[in-house]
Amino acid sequence: MKFNQLLVDELNLLMQFNLDSAATGIKVRSDACEATQVAIKSLFEKGLCTLSDGGYLTDQGVEIAESADKILRALSH
């Protein structure tokens, strides 16, 4: 399996959450590009964030975001 564009968009959104503070969420505005809106709704449907327009990461969302962060750091060297 390869990363398709939706998965890349989801990963990029996960990287926007502040992993140092569970009390910090994000909101995808209604004027955001369609790809971003689709990606955040997909994260919500997968149970990784609390609202269809962002909100906070769920426990599983935090785990996935931390893994994504590790992958990004490893590949960025």
PyMOL Python script that loads the backbone (N, CA, C, O; Angstrom):
from pymol import cmd

cmd.read_pdbstr("""\
ATOM      1  N   MET A   1       0.841  -1.176   0.000  1.00  0.00           N
ATOM      2  CA  MET A   1       0.000   0.000   0.000  1.00  0.00           C
ATOM      3  C   MET A   1       0.887   1.241   0.000  1.00  0.00           C
ATOM      4  O   MET A   1       1.921   1.285   0.667  1.00  0.00           O
ATOM      5  N   LYS A   2       0.470   2.233  -0.749  1.00  0.00           N
ATOM      6  CA  LYS A   2       1.185   3.508  -0.818  1.00  0.00           C
ATOM      7  C   LYS A   2       0.337   4.597  -0.176  1.00  0.00           C
ATOM      8  O   LYS A   2      -0.870   4.437   0.006  1.00  0.00           O
ATOM      9  N   PHE A   3       0.986   5.706   0.163  1.00  0.00           N
ATOM     10  CA  PHE A   3       0.260   6.869   0.652  1.00  0.00           C
ATOM     11  C   PHE A   3      -0.439   7.534  -0.524  1.00  0.00           C
ATOM     12  O   PHE A   3       0.218   7.980  -1.464  1.00  0.00           O
ATOM     13  N   ASN A   4      -1.768   7.604  -0.479  1.00  0.00           N
ATOM     14  CA  ASN A   4      -2.488   8.379  -1.493  1.00  0.00           C
ATOM     15  C   ASN A   4      -2.617   9.816  -0.986  1.00  0.00           C
ATOM     16  O   ASN A   4      -2.234  10.105   0.148  1.00  0.00           O
ATOM     17  N   GLN A   5      -3.142  10.701  -1.797  1.00  0.00           N
ATOM     18  CA  GLN A   5      -3.193  12.110  -1.427  1.00  0.00           C
ATOM     19  C   GLN A   5      -4.031  12.361  -0.180  1.00  0.00           C
ATOM     20  O   GLN A   5      -3.680  13.215   0.633  1.00  0.00           O
ATOM     21  N   LEU A   6      -5.130  11.635  -0.016  1.00  0.00           N
ATOM     22  CA  LEU A   6      -5.952  11.814   1.183  1.00  0.00           C
ATOM     23  C   LEU A   6      -5.154  11.459   2.439  1.00  0.00           C
ATOM     24  O   LEU A   6      -5.224  12.173   3.439  1.00  0.00           O
ATOM     25  N   LEU A   7      -4.405  10.371   2.393  1.00  0.00           N
ATOM     26  CA  LEU A   7      -3.596   9.990   3.553  1.00  0.00           C
ATOM     27  C   LEU A   7      -2.526  11.031   3.856  1.00  0.00           C
ATOM     28  O   LEU A   7      -2.263  11.335   5.019  1.00  0.00           O
ATOM     29  N   VAL A   8      -1.916  11.571   2.821  1.00  0.00           N
ATOM     30  CA  VAL A   8      -0.917  12.634   3.019  1.00  0.00           C
ATOM     31  C   VAL A   8      -1.578  13.857   3.643  1.00  0.00           C
ATOM     32  O   VAL A   8      -1.022  14.468   4.556  1.00  0.00           O
ATOM     33  N   ASP A   9      -2.756  14.212   3.155  1.00  0.00           N
ATOM     34  CA  ASP A   9      -3.485  15.353   3.723  1.00  0.00           C
ATOM     35  C   ASP A   9      -3.832  15.105   5.186  1.00  0.00           C
ATOM     36  O   ASP A   9      -3.732  16.010   6.014  1.00  0.00           O
ATOM     37  N   GLU A  10      -4.241  13.877   5.503  1.00  0.00           N
ATOM     38  CA  GLU A  10      -4.554  13.531   6.898  1.00  0.00           C
ATOM     39  C   GLU A  10      -3.305  13.614   7.770  1.00  0.00           C
ATOM     40  O   GLU A  10      -3.354  14.147   8.878  1.00  0.00           O
ATOM     41  N   LEU A  11      -2.203  13.097   7.282  1.00  0.00           N
ATOM     42  CA  LEU A  11      -0.950  13.161   8.041  1.00  0.00           C
ATOM     43  C   LEU A  11      -0.541  14.606   8.275  1.00  0.00           C
ATOM     44  O   LEU A  11      -0.123  14.961   9.377  1.00  0.00           O
ATOM     45  N   ASN A  12      -0.655  15.438   7.256  1.00  0.00           N
ATOM     46  CA  ASN A  12      -0.309  16.852   7.423  1.00  0.00           C
ATOM     47  C   ASN A  12      -1.199  17.536   8.452  1.00  0.00           C
ATOM     48  O   ASN A  12      -0.726  18.380   9.213  1.00  0.00           O
ATOM     49  N   LEU A  13      -2.464  17.187   8.483  1.00  0.00           N
ATOM     50  CA  LEU A  13      -3.357  17.752   9.505  1.00  0.00           C
ATOM     51  C   LEU A  13      -2.980  17.257  10.897  1.00  0.00           C
ATOM     52  O   LEU A  13      -2.971  18.033  11.852  1.00  0.00           O
ATOM     53  N   LEU A  14      -2.669  15.972  11.014  1.00  0.00           N
ATOM     54  CA  LEU A  14      -2.260  15.440  12.317  1.00  0.00           C
ATOM     55  C   LEU A  14      -1.042  16.181  12.849  1.00  0.00           C
ATOM     56  O   LEU A  14      -0.907  16.382  14.056  1.00  0.00           O
ATOM     57  N   MET A  15      -0.157  16.584  11.946  1.00  0.00           N
ATOM     58  CA  MET A  15       1.057  17.287  12.374  1.00  0.00           C
ATOM     59  C   MET A  15       0.753  18.716  12.840  1.00  0.00           C
ATOM     60  O   MET A  15       1.618  19.366  13.426  1.00  0.00           O
ATOM     61  N   GLN A  16      -0.451  19.206  12.590  1.00  0.00           N
ATOM     62  CA  GLN A  16      -0.814  20.553  13.032  1.00  0.00           C
ATOM     63  C   GLN A  16      -1.290  20.580  14.481  1.00  0.00           C
ATOM     64  O   GLN A  16      -1.326  21.641  15.104  1.00  0.00           O
ATOM     65  N   PHE A  17      -1.652  19.424  15.017  1.00  0.00           N
ATOM     66  CA  PHE A  17      -2.048  19.365  16.423  1.00  0.00           C
ATOM     67  C   PHE A  17      -0.802  19.489  17.290  1.00  0.00           C
ATOM     68  O   PHE A  17       0.255  18.961  16.947  1.00  0.00           O
ATOM     69  N   ASN A  18      -0.929  20.182  18.401  1.00  0.00           N
ATOM     70  CA  ASN A  18       0.182  20.357  19.334  1.00  0.00           C
ATOM     71  C   ASN A  18       0.257  19.112  20.227  1.00  0.00           C
ATOM     72  O   ASN A  18      -0.590  18.913  21.098  1.00  0.00           O
ATOM     73  N   LEU A  19       1.267  18.288  20.004  1.00  0.00           N
ATOM     74  CA  LEU A  19       1.395  17.052  20.773  1.00  0.00           C
ATOM     75  C   LEU A  19       1.885  17.297  22.195  1.00  0.00           C
ATOM     76  O   LEU A  19       1.850  16.390  23.026  1.00  0.00           O
ATOM     77  N   ASP A  20       2.342  18.517  22.482  1.00  0.00           N
ATOM     78  CA  ASP A  20       2.806  18.843  23.832  1.00  0.00           C
ATOM     79  C   ASP A  20       1.667  19.252  24.755  1.00  0.00           C
ATOM     80  O   ASP A  20       1.855  19.353  25.968  1.00  0.00           O
ATOM     81  N   SER A  21       0.480  19.488  24.186  1.00  0.00           N
ATOM     82  CA  SER A  21      -0.641  19.936  24.996  1.00  0.00           C
ATOM     83  C   SER A  21      -1.940  19.333  24.474  1.00  0.00           C
ATOM     84  O   SER A  21      -2.410  19.690  23.394  1.00  0.00           O
ATOM     85  N   ALA A  22      -2.506  18.433  25.234  1.00  0.00           N
ATOM     86  CA  ALA A  22      -3.776  17.812  24.844  1.00  0.00           C
ATOM     87  C   ALA A  22      -4.918  18.823  24.867  1.00  0.00           C
ATOM     88  O   ALA A  22      -5.984  18.572  24.305  1.00  0.00           O
ATOM     89  N   ALA A  23      -4.697  19.961  25.513  1.00  0.00           N
ATOM     90  CA  ALA A  23      -5.736  20.980  25.626  1.00  0.00           C
ATOM     91  C   ALA A  23      -5.745  21.935  24.432  1.00  0.00           C
ATOM     92  O   ALA A  23      -6.516  22.894  24.409  1.00  0.00           O
ATOM     93  N   THR A  24      -4.895  21.677  23.450  1.00  0.00           N
ATOM     94  CA  THR A  24      -4.827  22.524  22.269  1.00  0.00           C
ATOM     95  C   THR A  24      -5.373  21.758  21.074  1.00  0.00           C
ATOM     96  O   THR A  24      -4.851  20.704  20.711  1.00  0.00           O
ATOM     97  N   GLY A  25      -6.412  22.286  20.474  1.00  0.00           N
ATOM     98  CA  GLY A  25      -6.999  21.640  19.311  1.00  0.00           C
ATOM     99  C   GLY A  25      -6.814  22.489  18.070  1.00  0.00           C
ATOM    100  O   GLY A  25      -6.110  23.498  18.090  1.00  0.00           O
ATOM    101  N   ILE A  26      -7.447  22.072  17.000  1.00  0.00           N
ATOM    102  CA  ILE A  26      -7.436  22.854  15.769  1.00  0.00           C
ATOM    103  C   ILE A  26      -8.867  22.964  15.244  1.00  0.00           C
ATOM    104  O   ILE A  26      -9.744  22.184  15.614  1.00  0.00           O
ATOM    105  N   LYS A  27      -9.076  23.936  14.386  1.00  0.00           N
ATOM    106  CA  LYS A  27     -10.369  24.090  13.716  1.00  0.00           C
ATOM    107  C   LYS A  27     -10.084  24.330  12.243  1.00  0.00           C
ATOM    108  O   LYS A  27      -9.331  25.235  11.882  1.00  0.00           O
ATOM    109  N   VAL A  28     -10.686  23.521  11.409  1.00  0.00           N
ATOM    110  CA  VAL A  28     -10.597  23.719   9.969  1.00  0.00           C
ATOM    111  C   VAL A  28     -11.803  24.565   9.569  1.00  0.00           C
ATOM    112  O   VAL A  28     -12.949  24.133   9.694  1.00  0.00           O
ATOM    113  N   ARG A  29     -11.535  25.744   9.100  1.00  0.00           N
ATOM    114  CA  ARG A  29     -12.597  26.683   8.756  1.00  0.00           C
ATOM    115  C   ARG A  29     -13.320  26.243   7.491  1.00  0.00           C
ATOM    116  O   ARG A  29     -12.780  25.492   6.679  1.00  0.00           O
ATOM    117  N   SER A  30     -14.524  26.711   7.341  1.00  0.00           N
ATOM    118  CA  SER A  30     -15.344  26.341   6.183  1.00  0.00           C
ATOM    119  C   SER A  30     -14.786  26.882   4.876  1.00  0.00           C
ATOM    120  O   SER A  30     -15.161  26.412   3.802  1.00  0.00           O
ATOM    121  N   ASP A  31     -13.886  27.873   4.954  1.00  0.00           N
ATOM    122  CA  ASP A  31     -13.284  28.397   3.728  1.00  0.00           C
ATOM    123  C   ASP A  31     -11.941  27.741   3.411  1.00  0.00           C
ATOM    124  O   ASP A  31     -11.250  28.162   2.484  1.00  0.00           O
ATOM    125  N   ALA A  32     -11.567  26.713   4.175  1.00  0.00           N
ATOM    126  CA  ALA A  32     -10.336  25.964   3.882  1.00  0.00           C
ATOM    127  C   ALA A  32     -10.517  25.202   2.577  1.00  0.00           C
ATOM    128  O   ALA A  32     -11.643  24.956   2.145  1.00  0.00           O
ATOM    129  N   CYS A  33      -9.414  24.833   1.957  1.00  0.00           N
ATOM    130  CA  CYS A  33      -9.520  24.120   0.682  1.00  0.00           C
ATOM    131  C   CYS A  33     -10.269  22.791   0.887  1.00  0.00           C
ATOM    132  O   CYS A  33     -10.276  22.217   1.976  1.00  0.00           O
ATOM    133  N   GLU A  34     -10.882  22.339  -0.178  1.00  0.00           N
ATOM    134  CA  GLU A  34     -11.715  21.142  -0.103  1.00  0.00           C
ATOM    135  C   GLU A  34     -10.931  19.928   0.393  1.00  0.00           C
ATOM    136  O   GLU A  34     -11.458  19.125   1.163  1.00  0.00           O
ATOM    137  N   ALA A  35      -9.679  19.786  -0.040  1.00  0.00           N
ATOM    138  CA  ALA A  35      -8.869  18.639   0.375  1.00  0.00           C
ATOM    139  C   ALA A  35      -8.674  18.614   1.889  1.00  0.00           C
ATOM    140  O   ALA A  35      -8.702  17.549   2.505  1.00  0.00           O
ATOM    141  N   THR A  36      -8.477  19.784   2.485  1.00  0.00           N
ATOM    142  CA  THR A  36      -8.304  19.872   3.940  1.00  0.00           C
ATOM    143  C   THR A  36      -9.602  19.536   4.646  1.00  0.00           C
ATOM    144  O   THR A  36      -9.590  18.837   5.660  1.00  0.00           O
ATOM    145  N   GLN A  37     -10.712  20.016   4.135  1.00  0.00           N
ATOM    146  CA  GLN A  37     -12.009  19.714   4.744  1.00  0.00           C
ATOM    147  C   GLN A  37     -12.322  18.220   4.664  1.00  0.00           C
ATOM    148  O   GLN A  37     -12.835  17.641   5.622  1.00  0.00           O
ATOM    149  N   VAL A  38     -12.017  17.602   3.539  1.00  0.00           N
ATOM    150  CA  VAL A  38     -12.242  16.167   3.379  1.00  0.00           C
ATOM    151  C   VAL A  38     -11.346  15.395   4.341  1.00  0.00           C
ATOM    152  O   VAL A  38     -11.783  14.426   4.962  1.00  0.00           O
ATOM    153  N   ALA A  39     -10.102  15.823   4.461  1.00  0.00           N
ATOM    154  CA  ALA A  39      -9.144  15.127   5.327  1.00  0.00           C
ATOM    155  C   ALA A  39      -9.559  15.195   6.796  1.00  0.00           C
ATOM    156  O   ALA A  39      -9.466  14.191   7.502  1.00  0.00           O
ATOM    157  N   ILE A  40     -10.013  16.353   7.269  1.00  0.00           N
ATOM    158  CA  ILE A  40     -10.387  16.455   8.681  1.00  0.00           C
ATOM    159  C   ILE A  40     -11.647  15.646   8.956  1.00  0.00           C
ATOM    160  O   ILE A  40     -11.771  15.039  10.020  1.00  0.00           O
ATOM    161  N   LYS A  41     -12.573  15.631   8.022  1.00  0.00           N
ATOM    162  CA  LYS A  41     -13.769  14.808   8.199  1.00  0.00           C
ATOM    163  C   LYS A  41     -13.405  13.329   8.235  1.00  0.00           C
ATOM    164  O   LYS A  41     -14.002  12.554   8.983  1.00  0.00           O
ATOM    165  N   SER A  42     -12.442  12.948   7.440  1.00  0.00           N
ATOM    166  CA  SER A  42     -11.983  11.562   7.427  1.00  0.00           C
ATOM    167  C   SER A  42     -11.324  11.192   8.755  1.00  0.00           C
ATOM    168  O   SER A  42     -11.553  10.103   9.281  1.00  0.00           O
ATOM    169  N   LEU A  43     -10.506  12.098   9.298  1.00  0.00           N
ATOM    170  CA  LEU A  43      -9.893  11.838  10.603  1.00  0.00           C
ATOM    171  C   LEU A  43     -10.965  11.669  11.674  1.00  0.00           C
ATOM    172  O   LEU A  43     -10.852  10.803  12.541  1.00  0.00           O
ATOM    173  N   PHE A  44     -12.008  12.503  11.612  1.00  0.00           N
ATOM    174  CA  PHE A  44     -13.109  12.403  12.562  1.00  0.00           C
ATOM    175  C   PHE A  44     -13.824  11.060  12.416  1.00  0.00           C
ATOM    176  O   PHE A  44     -14.093  10.388  13.411  1.00  0.00           O
ATOM    177  N   GLU A  45     -14.129  10.670  11.185  1.00  0.00           N
ATOM    178  CA  GLU A  45     -14.823   9.404  10.941  1.00  0.00           C
ATOM    179  C   GLU A  45     -13.993   8.203  11.392  1.00  0.00           C
ATOM    180  O   GLU A  45     -14.546   7.163  11.750  1.00  0.00           O
ATOM    181  N   LYS A  46     -12.688   8.343  11.375  1.00  0.00           N
ATOM    182  CA  LYS A  46     -11.790   7.268  11.833  1.00  0.00           C
ATOM    183  C   LYS A  46     -11.597   7.293  13.348  1.00  0.00           C
ATOM    184  O   LYS A  46     -10.922   6.427  13.906  1.00  0.00           O
ATOM    185  N   GLY A  47     -12.187   8.281  14.007  1.00  0.00           N
ATOM    186  CA  GLY A  47     -12.095   8.379  15.459  1.00  0.00           C
ATOM    187  C   GLY A  47     -10.786   8.957  15.959  1.00  0.00           C
ATOM    188  O   GLY A  47     -10.388   8.698  17.094  1.00  0.00           O
ATOM    189  N   LEU A  48     -10.105   9.742  15.118  1.00  0.00           N
ATOM    190  CA  LEU A  48      -8.810  10.295  15.511  1.00  0.00           C
ATOM    191  C   LEU A  48      -8.904  11.709  16.060  1.00  0.00           C
ATOM    192  O   LEU A  48      -7.981  12.173  16.730  1.00  0.00           O
ATOM    193  N   CYS A  49     -10.012  12.405  15.784  1.00  0.00           N
ATOM    194  CA  CYS A  49     -10.241  13.726  16.373  1.00  0.00           C
ATOM    195  C   CYS A  49     -11.702  13.810  16.808  1.00  0.00           C
ATOM    196  O   CYS A  49     -12.533  13.006  16.385  1.00  0.00           O
ATOM    197  N   THR A  50     -12.002  14.784  17.649  1.00  0.00           N
ATOM    198  CA  THR A  50     -13.291  14.815  18.321  1.00  0.00           C
ATOM    199  C   THR A  50     -14.424  15.483  17.546  1.00  0.00           C
ATOM    200  O   THR A  50     -15.594  15.243  17.841  1.00  0.00           O
ATOM    201  N   LEU A  51     -14.096  16.315  16.562  1.00  0.00           N
ATOM    202  CA  LEU A  51     -15.127  17.028  15.807  1.00  0.00           C
ATOM    203  C   LEU A  51     -14.875  16.896  14.312  1.00  0.00           C
ATOM    204  O   LEU A  51     -13.740  16.690  13.882  1.00  0.00           O
ATOM    205  N   SER A  52     -15.922  17.013  13.536  1.00  0.00           N
ATOM    206  CA  SER A  52     -15.776  16.872  12.082  1.00  0.00           C
ATOM    207  C   SER A  52     -14.997  18.026  11.455  1.00  0.00           C
ATOM    208  O   SER A  52     -14.582  17.938  10.299  1.00  0.00           O
ATOM    209  N   ASP A  53     -14.797  19.107  12.208  1.00  0.00           N
ATOM    210  CA  ASP A  53     -13.962  20.208  11.716  1.00  0.00           C
ATOM    211  C   ASP A  53     -12.698  20.376  12.552  1.00  0.00           C
ATOM    212  O   ASP A  53     -12.074  21.437  12.530  1.00  0.00           O
ATOM    213  N   GLY A  54     -12.319  19.336  13.286  1.00  0.00           N
ATOM    214  CA  GLY A  54     -11.083  19.371  14.058  1.00  0.00           C
ATOM    215  C   GLY A  54     -11.292  18.999  15.504  1.00  0.00           C
ATOM    216  O   GLY A  54     -11.449  17.825  15.840  1.00  0.00           O
ATOM    217  N   GLY A  55     -11.294  19.998  16.354  1.00  0.00           N
ATOM    218  CA  GLY A  55     -11.419  19.722  17.782  1.00  0.00           C
ATOM    219  C   GLY A  55     -10.087  19.277  18.361  1.00  0.00           C
ATOM    220  O   GLY A  55      -9.044  19.877  18.104  1.00  0.00           O
ATOM    221  N   TYR A  56     -10.146  18.223  19.139  1.00  0.00           N
ATOM    222  CA  TYR A  56      -8.962  17.693  19.811  1.00  0.00           C
ATOM    223  C   TYR A  56      -8.689  16.282  19.314  1.00  0.00           C
ATOM    224  O   TYR A  56      -9.578  15.614  18.786  1.00  0.00           O
ATOM    225  N   LEU A  57      -7.465  15.842  19.488  1.00  0.00           N
ATOM    226  CA  LEU A  57      -7.142  14.468  19.148  1.00  0.00           C
ATOM    227  C   LEU A  57      -7.725  13.533  20.201  1.00  0.00           C
ATOM    228  O   LEU A  57      -7.730  13.849  21.390  1.00  0.00           O
ATOM    229  N   THR A  58      -8.208  12.398  19.761  1.00  0.00           N
ATOM    230  CA  THR A  58      -8.612  11.346  20.684  1.00  0.00           C
ATOM    231  C   THR A  58      -7.336  10.638  21.155  1.00  0.00           C
ATOM    232  O   THR A  58      -6.247  10.936  20.663  1.00  0.00           O
ATOM    233  N   ASP A  59      -7.464   9.710  22.098  1.00  0.00           N
ATOM    234  CA  ASP A  59      -6.286   8.964  22.545  1.00  0.00           C
ATOM    235  C   ASP A  59      -5.616   8.256  21.371  1.00  0.00           C
ATOM    236  O   ASP A  59      -4.392   8.269  21.246  1.00  0.00           O
ATOM    237  N   GLN A  60      -6.428   7.638  20.512  1.00  0.00           N
ATOM    238  CA  GLN A  60      -5.867   6.966  19.341  1.00  0.00           C
ATOM    239  C   GLN A  60      -5.246   7.985  18.388  1.00  0.00           C
ATOM    240  O   GLN A  60      -4.211   7.716  17.778  1.00  0.00           O
ATOM    241  N   GLY A  61      -5.869   9.139  18.262  1.00  0.00           N
ATOM    242  CA  GLY A  61      -5.327  10.199  17.417  1.00  0.00           C
ATOM    243  C   GLY A  61      -3.963  10.658  17.888  1.00  0.00           C
ATOM    244  O   GLY A  61      -3.070  10.904  17.077  1.00  0.00           O
ATOM    245  N   VAL A  62      -3.796  10.774  19.204  1.00  0.00           N
ATOM    246  CA  VAL A  62      -2.494  11.156  19.765  1.00  0.00           C
ATOM    247  C   VAL A  62      -1.442  10.112  19.404  1.00  0.00           C
ATOM    248  O   VAL A  62      -0.337  10.457  18.985  1.00  0.00           O
ATOM    249  N   GLU A  63      -1.783   8.844  19.564  1.00  0.00           N
ATOM    250  CA  GLU A  63      -0.840   7.772  19.235  1.00  0.00           C
ATOM    251  C   GLU A  63      -0.431   7.828  17.770  1.00  0.00           C
ATOM    252  O   GLU A  63       0.751   7.706  17.449  1.00  0.00           O
ATOM    253  N   ILE A  64      -1.398   8.012  16.883  1.00  0.00           N
ATOM    254  CA  ILE A  64      -1.113   8.064  15.449  1.00  0.00           C
ATOM    255  C   ILE A  64      -0.289   9.304  15.119  1.00  0.00           C
ATOM    256  O   ILE A  64       0.657   9.227  14.335  1.00  0.00           O
ATOM    257  N   ALA A  65      -0.639  10.445  15.710  1.00  0.00           N
ATOM    258  CA  ALA A  65       0.102  11.684  15.463  1.00  0.00           C
ATOM    259  C   ALA A  65       1.541  11.563  15.959  1.00  0.00           C
ATOM    260  O   ALA A  65       2.461  12.052  15.303  1.00  0.00           O
ATOM    261  N   GLU A  66       1.745  10.925  17.099  1.00  0.00           N
ATOM    262  CA  GLU A  66       3.105  10.718  17.602  1.00  0.00           C
ATOM    263  C   GLU A  66       3.903   9.825  16.660  1.00  0.00           C
ATOM    264  O   GLU A  66       5.083  10.077  16.414  1.00  0.00           O
ATOM    265  N   SER A  67       3.270   8.795  16.136  1.00  0.00           N
ATOM    266  CA  SER A  67       3.941   7.919  15.169  1.00  0.00           C
ATOM    267  C   SER A  67       4.274   8.688  13.894  1.00  0.00           C
ATOM    268  O   SER A  67       5.366   8.542  13.346  1.00  0.00           O
ATOM    269  N   ALA A  68       3.342   9.500  13.427  1.00  0.00           N
ATOM    270  CA  ALA A  68       3.577  10.312  12.226  1.00  0.00           C
ATOM    271  C   ALA A  68       4.738  11.270  12.458  1.00  0.00           C
ATOM    272  O   ALA A  68       5.564  11.481  11.571  1.00  0.00           O
ATOM    273  N   ASP A  69       4.797  11.843  13.642  1.00  0.00           N
ATOM    274  CA  ASP A  69       5.880  12.763  13.986  1.00  0.00           C
ATOM    275  C   ASP A  69       7.228  12.048  13.947  1.00  0.00           C
ATOM    276  O   ASP A  69       8.209  12.590  13.437  1.00  0.00           O
ATOM    277  N   LYS A  70       7.273  10.839  14.482  1.00  0.00           N
ATOM    278  CA  LYS A  70       8.520  10.051  14.465  1.00  0.00           C
ATOM    279  C   LYS A  70       8.940   9.740  13.036  1.00  0.00           C
ATOM    280  O   LYS A  70      10.118   9.844  12.695  1.00  0.00           O
ATOM    281  N   ILE A  71       7.982   9.359  12.202  1.00  0.00           N
ATOM    282  CA  ILE A  71       8.291   9.057  10.800  1.00  0.00           C
ATOM    283  C   ILE A  71       8.816  10.305  10.096  1.00  0.00           C
ATOM    284  O   ILE A  71       9.817  10.241   9.382  1.00  0.00           O
ATOM    285  N   LEU A  72       8.145  11.436  10.293  1.00  0.00           N
ATOM    286  CA  LEU A  72       8.567  12.673   9.655  1.00  0.00           C
ATOM    287  C   LEU A  72       9.985  13.064  10.079  1.00  0.00           C
ATOM    288  O   LEU A  72      10.805  13.455   9.248  1.00  0.00           O
ATOM    289  N   ARG A  73      10.262  12.954  11.369  1.00  0.00           N
ATOM    290  CA  ARG A  73      11.600  13.297  11.867  1.00  0.00           C
ATOM    291  C   ARG A  73      12.660  12.370  11.292  1.00  0.00           C
ATOM    292  O   ARG A  73      13.737  12.826  10.909  1.00  0.00           O
ATOM    293  N   ALA A  74      12.372  11.089  11.228  1.00  0.00           N
ATOM    294  CA  ALA A  74      13.332  10.113  10.711  1.00  0.00           C
ATOM    295  C   ALA A  74      13.613  10.356   9.226  1.00  0.00           C
ATOM    296  O   ALA A  74      14.759  10.266   8.785  1.00  0.00           O
ATOM    297  N   LEU A  75      12.567  10.664   8.460  1.00  0.00           N
ATOM    298  CA  LEU A  75      12.749  10.849   7.025  1.00  0.00           C
ATOM    299  C   LEU A  75      13.293  12.223   6.669  1.00  0.00           C
ATOM    300  O   LEU A  75      13.748  12.432   5.545  1.00  0.00           O
ATOM    301  N   SER A  76      13.252  13.156   7.603  1.00  0.00           N
ATOM    302  CA  SER A  76      13.719  14.518   7.344  1.00  0.00           C
ATOM    303  C   SER A  76      15.217  14.675   7.523  1.00  0.00           C
ATOM    304  O   SER A  76      15.758  15.739   7.220  1.00  0.00           O
ATOM    305  N   HIS A  77      15.889  13.668   7.996  1.00  0.00           N
ATOM    306  CA  HIS A  77      17.335  13.761   8.220  1.00  0.00           C
ATOM    307  C   HIS A  77      18.116  13.534   6.955  1.00  0.00           C
ATOM    308  O   HIS A  77      19.346  13.579   6.972  1.00  0.00           O
TER     309      HIS A  77
END
""", "prot")
cmd.dss("prot")
cmd.show_as("cartoon", "prot")
cmd.util.cbc("prot")
cmd.orient("prot")
